[in-house]
Amino acid sequence: MRSLAERGEAYGGGLLVGLAILTLWGGMIDALATGVASAAAIAVPYIVLLVLLGLTLPVYRGIIGGLPLESPFSWVVLTALLSITAVVLAPLIGPGLIAAYFRGKG
């Protein structure tokens, strides 16, 4: 049987993957709506976003460290924090990387 910490890491990883998939779909829809056709221009900002979310996960684990991981409230807090991070970071990262990509294409 896995320890509570191992289960927490597995659930946290699952949340990150799910959030990354939703973010990628949102980015692709946004890129198609604005006429951006390049797959790299769509994918790169969201890969960077996923990496940044992965780097922030230990911070969130510290924030909810006092909460019991089997509590649904803990996962609501973690999911909300990850979602807020994605909503804040995506507009900051995405447009800059897309613009840099097209500047490089000349």
matplotlib code that plots the C-alpha trace (Angstrom):
import matplotlib.pyplot as plt

x = [0.0, 1.3, 2.0, -0.1, 2.7, 3.0, -0.7, -0.6, 2.2, 0.3, -2.9, -1.0, 0.7, -2.7, -4.0, -1.1, -1.5, -5.2, -4.7, -2.0, -4.3, -7.1, -4.6, -3.3, -6.8, -7.6, -4.5, -5.2, -8.7, -7.5, -4.7, -7.1, -9.6, -6.9, -5.5, -2.2, -1.6, 1.8, 1.8, 5.0, 3.4, 0.5, 2.4, 5.6, 3.9, 1.9, 4.8, 6.6, 3.5, 3.4, 7.0, 6.4, 3.3, 5.5, 8.1, 5.4, 3.9, 6.3, 5.2, 1.6, 2.4, 4.0, 0.8, -1.5, 1.1, -1.0, -4.1, -4.9, -4.4, -7.3, -9.6, -11.4, -10.9, -7.1, -7.6, -10.0, -7.4, -4.6, -6.7, -7.7, -4.1, -2.9, -5.8, -5.1, -1.4, -2.4, -4.8, -2.1, 0.8, -0.8, -1.5, 1.9, 3.9, 1.9, 1.7, 5.4, 6.6, 4.3, 5.5, 9.2, 8.5, 7.2, 9.9, 12.5, 10.7, 11.4]
y = [0.0, 3.4, 6.0, 9.1, 11.3, 8.9, 9.1, 12.9, 13.1, 10.8, 12.9, 16.1, 14.8, 13.8, 17.3, 18.8, 16.6, 17.3, 21.0, 20.9, 19.1, 21.7, 24.5, 23.1, 22.7, 26.2, 27.5, 25.6, 26.9, 30.4, 30.1, 28.8, 31.6, 34.3, 32.7, 31.3, 28.3, 27.1, 24.1, 25.2, 28.6, 26.9, 24.2, 25.9, 28.4, 25.7, 23.3, 26.2, 26.7, 23.0, 23.1, 26.2, 24.6, 21.6, 23.8, 25.5, 22.3, 22.0, 25.5, 24.4, 21.2, 23.4, 25.6, 22.6, 20.6, 21.1, 19.8, 16.1, 14.8, 12.5, 15.5, 16.6, 20.2, 19.8, 18.9, 21.7, 24.1, 22.6, 22.6, 26.2, 27.3, 25.5, 26.9, 30.4, 29.9, 28.7, 31.6, 34.1, 32.6, 31.7, 35.3, 36.4, 33.7, 32.7, 36.0, 36.8, 33.4, 33.4, 36.9, 35.8, 32.8, 34.9, 37.5, 34.7, 33.5, 37.0]
z = [0.0, -0.9, 1.7, 2.0, 0.5, -2.5, -3.1, -2.8, -5.4, -7.7, -7.4, -7.8, -10.9, -12.3, -11.7, -13.5, -16.5, -16.6, -16.3, -19.0, -21.4, -20.8, -21.2, -24.4, -25.8, -24.8, -26.5, -29.7, -29.9, -29.2, -31.8, -34.4, -33.6, -34.1, -37.3, -35.9, -38.0, -36.8, -34.4, -32.7, -32.1, -30.4, -28.4, -27.1, -24.7, -23.2, -22.7, -20.9, -18.8, -17.9, -16.8, -14.7, -13.1, -12.3, -10.6, -8.5, -7.3, -4.2, -3.2, -3.2, -1.4, 1.3, 1.5, 2.0, 4.0, 7.2, 5.6, 5.5, 2.0, 2.2, 2.7, -0.4, 0.7, 0.3, -3.3, -3.9, -2.6, -4.7, -7.8, -7.3, -6.8, -9.9, -11.9, -10.7, -11.7, -15.2, -15.7, -14.6, -16.4, -19.8, -20.9, -19.8, -21.5, -24.6, -26.6, -26.0, -27.2, -30.2, -31.1, -30.7, -32.9, -35.7, -35.4, -35.7, -38.9, -40.4]

ax = plt.figure().add_subplot(projection="3d")
ax.plot(x, y, z, "-o")
ax.set_aspect("equal")
plt.show()
